[in-house]
Structure formats: C-alpha cells, structure tokens
Amino acid sequence: MGLISDSPEHEAIRNSVAGIAGRYGPAYFLERARTGGGIEELWKDLGAAGLLGLHLPEDYGGGGGRMSDAVVVVEELAAQGMPLLIWVISPAICGSILACHASDEMKQRWLPGIADGTKKMAFGLTEPDAGSNSHNIKTTAKRTETGWTISGSKYYISAVDQSDAILLVTRDADHSSGQQNRLSLFAVPTNSPGLTFAPIDTSIVSPDKQFTVYLDDVSVGEEALIGVAGNGLRQVFDGLNPERILVGALSSGIGRYAIGKAADYARQRSVWSTPIGAHQGIAHPLAECHIAVELGRMATLRSAELFDAGEPAGEAANIAKFAASEAALKALDQAIQTHGGNGLSHEYGLSELWFVTRLMRTAPVSREMVLNFVAHASLGLPRSY
C-alpha cells in the first residue's frame, strides 16, 4: 500500500471493498459507464456490507465511524477501477449535512436508506450563472402558509436521475436582502410536481450522468427544511469539506489504478527481448507519478484525520483535493503513454477514465479557486474574490 500503513480496521474495510469490487471487475463498471447502465447490484452489495454509511451515525443506520473510514472505501473502489461519483454525493455530502443539521424525523426518513443503499440523494448547489459563488444563487425559496415554494434551476447535478431526493441549496427570500443573500437547505423528493431534469451531453464516461434541474414553483412542507432557515451557508460547509476529502480519495484511487496497470504492462511488454520497464524513459516518469500519488494520499488521510478530530479542516481538505487530482491526471496520462497505442484501446480500460479524472481538476471546486483559498487563508494575501 505504498507509504500508508492501514490500521487493522482499515485493512479489513479495504479487503471487504476489494472483495466486492472484484466480483464485478472494472470491465463491468466501464460497460455500464459506456452504455449509461446503472450499477445497482454493486451499490446494493456495498450497502449491505455497511460500506456506504460507515461514517454516518449508528442511531440512523450508519456505522458510527469516521471520515477516514470513508476515505478507505472511496479510494479502494477507484483503485479497483470504479470511481463512484455518487458515493461522494449521496453518503458523503448529503449524508454529512443531514447528520449534522436535519431534524430527527428527517434523519430517520433518509439516513438509513442512504446507509444501506436503498435510497440516494443528489446535491443541488451549482447554477448556470453563479459559478463558484454560492452567494449569487438565484434559485429561491419563498414562504407560504404550508411551507415553501422553490423556483429556479441547478446545473451539472450528478445522478439526479437515480436519486430519490435532491438536497437543494436555495436563496431564502424572507431572510435575504439586496445586500446579502441568505441560504436555506431543503430535501426535495425528485418526483415532486414542478421538478424536472434534462441530461447534459458530456464526454464523461461514468454511470453517474450530469443534468440540468428545473424547479417551477415546487411546493414543499415544513418537514423539507434542513436545519435553520437562512443559515444554509454554514450548513453547506459541513458537506463541502467531506466532499473535498473524498474527491482526494477518489483521485488517489484512480492514480493507484493507473500506475498499477502501467507497471504491470511495463514489466510484461518486451521490445527487442527487453521489458520496456527496464528503460528509464518509462520507469522514471512512472516512479515520479507514484511519488505524487502517494503524497496526495497522505494529504487526503491527514485532512480526514483533522476532520475526525473536530479540528479546522478547510485548508487540509482543499490541499488534498488539489494534490490528489493533479497527481491522478498525470498518472493516468503517463499510464496511457506507457501502453503506447494500447492505451487508447477499450481492452485496457484506461482512456475511458480520462474525462472523469479531468473533471476532478474542475469539480467540485476548481484548482483556481483552491489556489485562491490557499493564497488568502494560508498565506494571508489579499482576497481576489
């Protein structure tokens, strides 16, 4: 496992993940990703084994574990050739926000299903015109006699087609002013009247597709509100640090998968009776990629440890996401190069991972916004945004 030594508990989690993933294999994942098919069998097996909600509270069907446990699951799935965006979205972002801020009734309604794989929840933050500026959200919730009506749209929302609900981040009309937007969060069933969605045609090869979500006077009751109205920005951040940490884990797993495939190929592929891995032109770039991936893994684990200890984890989570996603893309590119023309063959299962790996440089927060954050928060430089 490189520079990271698993605890006995994490070794058991990793072995369990690898065992389940091995029953399906990367060919299963890529076939479903290419055709738009679902991975429900895999998802239900992970849920039944307790590998979706191990970080969620035991009182609501979870394992009562930590974010560092979730890191092991997400990383190992990706290292088996199965980078699951929906794991980052439903159990991590939505599950974490609900666990921190939802009412007991809402937790009972959603968390056990999220933990055992029978329910999924999408996350609706980004909008066409808001970009990375959550203060500029235009999707608006207005008070009514029985609850709220929500109108607006969300953009690049992953896996809403397979989700039972969407956790919506909205501008609260009653608490906002011309000078400041205040946010409120809602859990809205995807079959609610007035909620529709349309696929976005992308180059991403993944079972989890991207959608535009439209909200046309969607009515929700009091029970749909998460936490305190108008306090949504603070609540959102309880999901964003887990998101960044687990994107670091997913990217680290992709890096491990790519380097593993490349090293195997370089040991076996011979040219003029010599394995190509004996040549420094092949060996040194792969060794450098391995170093970068291992550093990203360590940064990710450290960010999870800080989060689990209740320490400020924003800086560490952003650094982990940045380091791991940059390392994964470089490792995948070098793995494709090591395979030569075979790197672009479906048989070897590398090129299809390119766009989902490239996506991690842009989502859930772009590398530029990470650099902005580090420049301001870590170095004390003037804020640029």
C-alpha positions as CSV (number, residue, x, y, z in Angstrom):
1,M,0.0,0.0,0.0
2,G,2.9,2.4,-0.5
3,L,3.8,4.8,2.2
4,I,0.5,4.5,4.1
5,S,0.0,1.6,6.5
6,D,-3.6,0.7,7.2
7,S,-4.8,0.1,10.8
8,P,-6.3,-3.4,11.2
9,E,-9.7,-1.9,11.0
10,H,-8.9,-0.1,7.7
11,E,-7.2,-3.1,6.3
12,A,-10.5,-5.1,6.9
13,I,-12.5,-2.3,5.3
14,R,-10.2,-2.2,2.3
15,N,-10.3,-6.0,1.9
16,S,-14.1,-6.0,2.1
17,V,-14.3,-3.3,-0.6
18,A,-11.8,-5.1,-2.8
19,G,-13.6,-8.4,-2.4
20,I,-17.0,-6.9,-3.5
21,A,-15.4,-4.9,-6.3
22,G,-13.5,-7.9,-7.5
23,R,-16.8,-9.8,-8.0
24,Y,-17.8,-7.2,-10.6
25,G,-14.5,-6.0,-12.0
26,P,-13.5,-2.8,-13.9
27,A,-15.0,-4.3,-17.2
28,Y,-18.4,-4.3,-15.5
29,F,-18.0,-0.6,-14.4
30,L,-16.8,0.5,-17.8
31,E,-19.5,-1.3,-19.7
32,R,-22.2,0.3,-17.5
33,A,-20.4,3.7,-17.9
34,R,-20.3,3.5,-21.7
35,T,-23.9,2.4,-22.1
36,G,-25.5,4.5,-19.5
37,G,-26.5,1.5,-17.4
38,G,-26.7,1.6,-13.7
39,I,-24.6,-0.1,-11.1
40,E,-27.4,-1.0,-8.7
41,E,-26.2,-4.5,-8.0
42,L,-22.8,-3.2,-6.9
43,W,-24.4,-0.3,-4.9
44,K,-26.7,-2.7,-3.0
45,D,-23.9,-5.1,-2.2
46,L,-21.8,-2.2,-0.8
47,G,-24.8,-1.0,1.2
48,A,-25.5,-4.5,2.6
49,A,-21.9,-4.8,3.7
50,G,-22.1,-1.5,5.6
51,L,-19.7,0.3,3.2
52,L,-21.9,3.2,2.2
53,G,-22.9,4.6,5.6
54,L,-19.9,3.6,7.8
55,H,-19.3,7.3,8.6
56,L,-22.9,8.0,9.5
57,P,-24.5,7.8,13.0
58,E,-25.4,4.4,14.3
59,D,-28.7,5.6,15.5
60,Y,-29.7,6.2,11.9
61,G,-28.4,3.0,10.3
62,G,-24.8,4.0,9.9
63,G,-21.6,2.5,11.2
64,G,-20.8,5.3,13.6
65,G,-17.3,5.6,12.1
66,R,-15.2,8.4,10.8
67,M,-14.4,10.2,7.6
68,S,-11.1,8.4,7.4
69,D,-13.1,5.1,7.1
70,A,-15.0,6.6,4.2
71,V,-11.6,7.6,2.6
72,V,-10.6,3.9,2.5
73,V,-13.8,2.9,0.8
74,V,-13.8,5.5,-1.9
75,E,-10.1,5.2,-2.6
76,E,-10.2,1.4,-2.8
77,L,-13.2,1.4,-5.2
78,A,-11.4,3.8,-7.5
79,A,-8.2,1.7,-7.2
80,Q,-10.3,-1.3,-8.4
81,G,-11.2,0.8,-11.5
82,M,-14.6,2.0,-10.1
83,P,-14.5,5.8,-9.3
84,L,-18.0,6.3,-8.0
85,L,-19.1,10.0,-8.0
86,I,-22.4,9.1,-6.4
87,W,-20.6,7.9,-3.2
88,V,-19.1,11.4,-2.8
89,I,-22.5,13.0,-3.4
90,S,-25.1,10.9,-1.5
91,P,-23.4,9.3,1.5
92,A,-20.7,12.0,1.9
93,I,-22.1,15.4,1.1
94,C,-25.8,14.8,1.7
95,G,-25.4,12.3,4.4
96,S,-23.0,14.5,6.3
97,I,-25.2,17.6,6.1
98,L,-28.3,15.6,7.2
99,A,-26.4,14.0,10.1
100,C,-25.3,17.5,11.3
101,H,-28.4,19.6,10.7
102,A,-31.6,17.6,9.9
103,S,-34.4,17.0,12.3
104,D,-34.7,13.6,13.9
105,E,-37.7,12.9,11.7
106,M,-35.7,13.8,8.5
107,K,-32.7,11.7,9.6
108,Q,-35.0,8.7,10.2
109,R,-36.6,9.2,6.8
110,W,-33.3,9.4,4.8
111,L,-30.2,8.3,6.5
112,P,-30.9,4.6,7.0
113,G,-31.7,4.3,3.2
114,I,-28.6,6.2,2.2
115,A,-26.6,4.0,4.5
116,D,-27.9,0.6,3.2
117,G,-28.0,1.7,-0.4
118,T,-31.8,1.6,-0.9
119,K,-32.0,5.4,-1.2
120,K,-29.8,8.0,-2.9
121,M,-29.8,11.8,-2.7
122,A,-28.4,14.3,-5.2
123,F,-26.9,17.6,-4.3
124,G,-28.1,20.8,-5.9
125,L,-25.8,23.7,-5.4
126,T,-24.3,24.9,-8.8
127,E,-26.2,27.1,-11.1
128,P,-25.6,28.3,-14.7
129,D,-24.8,31.9,-13.7
130,A,-23.5,31.5,-10.1
131,G,-20.3,29.5,-10.9
132,S,-18.3,29.1,-7.7
133,N,-20.1,32.0,-6.0
134,S,-22.7,30.4,-3.7
135,H,-23.6,34.0,-2.6
136,N,-25.0,34.6,-6.1
137,I,-27.5,31.7,-6.1
138,K,-30.8,32.6,-7.7
139,T,-32.9,29.5,-7.0
140,T,-35.3,31.0,-4.5
141,A,-37.4,29.6,-1.7
142,K,-40.4,31.6,-0.6
143,R,-42.6,31.1,2.5
144,T,-46.2,30.0,2.0
145,E,-48.9,29.2,4.5
146,T,-47.9,25.5,4.5
147,G,-44.2,25.6,3.8
148,W,-42.2,27.0,0.8
149,T,-42.3,27.2,-3.0
150,I,-39.0,26.8,-4.8
151,S,-38.2,28.1,-8.3
152,G,-35.0,28.3,-10.3
153,S,-32.6,25.9,-11.9
154,K,-29.5,23.9,-11.0
155,Y,-26.7,22.9,-13.4
156,Y,-24.3,20.0,-13.6
157,I,-26.2,18.0,-11.0
158,S,-24.8,14.4,-10.8
159,A,-27.0,11.3,-10.7
160,V,-30.3,13.1,-10.1
161,D,-32.0,10.5,-12.4
162,Q,-31.2,7.7,-10.0
163,S,-31.9,9.7,-6.8
164,D,-34.9,9.7,-4.5
165,A,-34.4,13.3,-3.5
166,I,-32.2,16.3,-4.1
167,L,-30.6,18.4,-1.3
168,L,-31.3,21.9,-2.6
169,V,-29.3,25.0,-1.7
170,T,-31.6,28.0,-2.2
171,R,-31.8,31.7,-1.7
172,D,-34.2,32.3,1.1
173,A,-36.4,35.2,0.0
174,D,-37.5,36.1,3.5
175,H,-34.0,36.3,5.1
176,S,-32.2,37.8,2.1
177,S,-31.8,41.5,1.3
178,G,-30.4,43.4,-1.7
179,Q,-27.0,43.5,0.0
180,Q,-26.8,39.9,1.2
181,N,-28.3,36.5,0.2
182,R,-29.1,34.1,3.0
183,L,-29.4,30.5,2.1
184,S,-31.8,27.7,3.2
185,L,-31.5,24.0,2.5
186,F,-34.2,21.6,1.6
187,A,-34.6,17.8,1.0
188,V,-36.9,17.7,-2.0
189,P,-38.2,14.4,-3.5
190,T,-37.3,14.1,-7.1
191,N,-40.9,13.1,-8.0
192,S,-42.2,16.5,-6.7
193,P,-44.6,18.2,-9.1
194,G,-42.7,21.0,-10.9
195,L,-39.3,19.4,-10.6
196,T,-37.9,18.2,-13.9
197,F,-34.4,17.5,-15.3
198,A,-32.6,17.1,-18.6
199,P,-29.3,15.4,-19.3
200,I,-26.2,17.4,-20.2
201,D,-24.3,15.8,-23.1
202,T,-20.7,15.4,-21.9
203,S,-17.6,13.4,-22.7
204,I,-17.5,12.0,-19.2
205,V,-17.6,8.2,-19.2
206,S,-19.4,7.3,-15.9
207,P,-22.5,5.6,-14.7
208,D,-23.3,8.9,-13.0
209,K,-24.6,11.3,-15.6
210,Q,-24.9,15.1,-15.4
211,F,-28.2,17.0,-15.5
212,T,-29.8,20.4,-15.5
213,V,-32.6,20.5,-12.9
214,Y,-35.6,22.8,-13.3
215,L,-37.8,23.9,-10.4
216,D,-41.1,25.5,-11.3
217,D,-42.9,26.5,-8.2
218,V,-42.1,23.3,-6.4
219,S,-44.1,23.1,-3.2
220,V,-42.6,21.6,0.0
221,G,-43.8,21.4,3.5
222,E,-42.1,22.4,6.8
223,E,-40.6,19.0,7.1
224,A,-38.4,19.6,4.0
225,L,-36.3,22.3,5.6
226,I,-32.9,21.2,6.8
227,G,-31.8,22.9,10.0
228,V,-32.5,26.6,10.4
229,A,-33.9,28.8,7.7
230,G,-31.4,31.4,6.5
231,N,-28.4,29.6,8.0
232,G,-27.7,27.4,4.9
233,L,-24.3,28.7,4.0
234,R,-22.8,27.4,7.3
235,Q,-24.7,24.1,6.9
236,V,-23.4,23.6,3.4
237,F,-19.8,23.8,4.6
238,D,-20.4,20.7,6.7
239,G,-20.8,18.9,3.4
240,L,-18.1,20.6,1.4
241,N,-15.1,19.5,3.4
242,P,-16.2,15.9,3.2
243,E,-16.7,16.4,-0.5
244,R,-13.1,17.7,-1.0
245,I,-11.6,15.0,1.2
246,L,-13.4,12.2,-0.7
247,V,-12.5,13.7,-4.1
248,G,-8.9,13.4,-2.8
249,A,-9.6,9.8,-2.0
250,L,-11.3,9.1,-5.4
251,S,-8.4,10.7,-7.3
252,S,-5.9,8.8,-5.2
253,G,-7.6,5.6,-6.2
254,I,-7.6,6.4,-9.8
255,G,-3.9,7.2,-9.6
256,R,-3.2,3.9,-7.9
257,Y,-5.2,2.1,-10.6
258,A,-3.4,3.8,-13.5
259,I,0.1,3.3,-12.1
260,G,-0.7,-0.4,-11.2
261,K,-1.9,-1.1,-14.8
262,A,1.1,0.7,-16.3
263,A,3.7,-1.0,-14.1
264,D,2.2,-4.4,-14.9
265,Y,2.3,-3.6,-18.6
266,A,5.9,-2.3,-18.4
267,R,7.1,-5.5,-16.7
268,Q,5.4,-7.8,-19.2
269,R,5.8,-5.9,-22.5
270,S,9.1,-6.6,-24.2
271,V,10.7,-4.9,-27.1
272,W,13.9,-6.4,-28.6
273,S,13.8,-9.0,-25.7
274,T,13.9,-6.3,-23.0
275,P,10.9,-5.4,-20.8
276,I,10.1,-1.8,-21.5
277,G,10.1,-1.1,-17.7
278,A,13.8,-1.5,-17.7
279,H,14.2,1.7,-19.7
280,Q,14.4,4.9,-17.6
281,G,12.3,6.7,-20.2
282,I,9.4,4.5,-19.0
283,A,10.5,3.8,-15.4
284,H,11.3,7.3,-14.2
285,P,8.0,9.0,-15.2
286,L,6.0,6.2,-13.5
287,A,8.2,6.5,-10.4
288,E,7.5,10.2,-10.3
289,C,3.8,9.7,-10.7
290,H,3.8,7.2,-7.9
291,I,5.5,9.7,-5.6
292,A,2.9,12.3,-6.4
293,V,0.0,9.9,-5.9
294,E,1.4,8.8,-2.5
295,L,1.8,12.4,-1.4
296,G,-1.8,13.1,-2.4
297,R,-2.9,10.0,-0.4
298,M,-1.1,11.2,2.6
299,A,-2.6,14.7,2.3
300,T,-6.1,13.2,2.0
301,L,-5.6,11.0,5.0
302,R,-4.3,13.9,7.0
303,S,-7.3,16.0,6.1
304,A,-9.7,13.2,7.2
305,E,-7.8,12.9,10.5
306,L,-8.3,16.6,11.2
307,F,-11.9,16.5,10.2
308,D,-12.5,13.5,12.5
309,A,-10.8,15.2,15.4
310,G,-13.1,18.2,15.0
311,E,-10.2,20.5,14.0
312,P,-10.4,23.1,11.2
313,A,-10.0,21.0,8.1
314,G,-10.7,23.5,5.3
315,E,-7.1,24.2,4.3
316,A,-6.1,20.5,4.5
317,A,-9.2,19.4,2.6
318,N,-8.5,21.8,-0.3
319,I,-4.8,20.9,-0.4
320,A,-5.7,17.2,-0.5
321,K,-8.2,17.7,-3.3
322,F,-5.7,19.7,-5.3
323,A,-2.7,17.5,-4.8
324,A,-4.6,14.2,-5.4
325,S,-6.5,15.4,-8.5
326,E,-3.3,16.8,-10.1
327,A,-1.4,13.6,-9.4
328,A,-4.2,11.4,-10.7
329,L,-4.4,13.1,-14.0
330,K,-0.7,13.0,-14.5
331,A,-0.6,9.3,-13.5
332,L,-3.4,8.4,-15.9
333,D,-1.8,10.2,-18.8
334,Q,1.6,8.5,-18.1
335,A,-0.1,5.1,-17.9
336,I,-1.8,5.7,-21.3
337,Q,1.6,6.7,-22.7
338,T,3.3,3.6,-21.3
339,H,0.8,1.4,-23.1
340,G,1.5,3.2,-26.4
341,G,-1.3,2.7,-28.8
342,N,-2.9,0.1,-26.5
343,G,-3.5,2.9,-24.0
344,L,-6.4,4.1,-26.3
345,S,-7.9,0.6,-26.6
346,H,-11.1,-0.2,-24.8
347,E,-9.4,-3.5,-23.9
348,Y,-7.0,-1.9,-21.4
349,G,-9.6,0.4,-19.7
350,L,-7.5,3.5,-19.3
351,S,-8.6,6.1,-21.8
352,E,-12.3,6.0,-20.7
353,L,-11.2,7.2,-17.3
354,W,-9.6,10.3,-18.7
355,F,-12.6,12.7,-18.6
356,V,-13.8,11.7,-15.2
357,T,-10.3,12.2,-13.9
358,R,-10.0,15.5,-15.7
359,L,-13.3,16.5,-14.1
360,M,-11.7,16.3,-10.7
361,R,-9.5,19.3,-11.6
362,T,-12.6,21.4,-12.1
363,A,-15.2,19.9,-9.7
364,P,-16.3,20.2,-7.0
365,V,-14.1,23.2,-6.8
366,S,-11.7,24.3,-9.5
367,R,-8.0,24.2,-9.0
368,E,-8.0,28.0,-9.4
369,M,-10.4,28.5,-6.5
370,V,-8.3,26.2,-4.4
371,L,-5.3,28.4,-5.1
372,N,-7.4,31.5,-4.3
373,F,-8.3,30.0,-1.0
374,V,-4.8,28.9,-0.1
375,A,-3.3,32.2,-1.1
376,H,-5.8,34.1,1.1
377,A,-6.3,31.7,4.0
378,S,-2.9,30.2,4.2
379,L,-0.6,32.9,3.0
380,G,-2.6,36.0,4.1
381,L,-2.6,37.5,0.7
382,P,-5.4,40.0,-0.3
383,R,-8.6,38.4,-1.2
384,S,-9.2,38.3,-5.0
385,Y,-12.9,37.3,-4.9
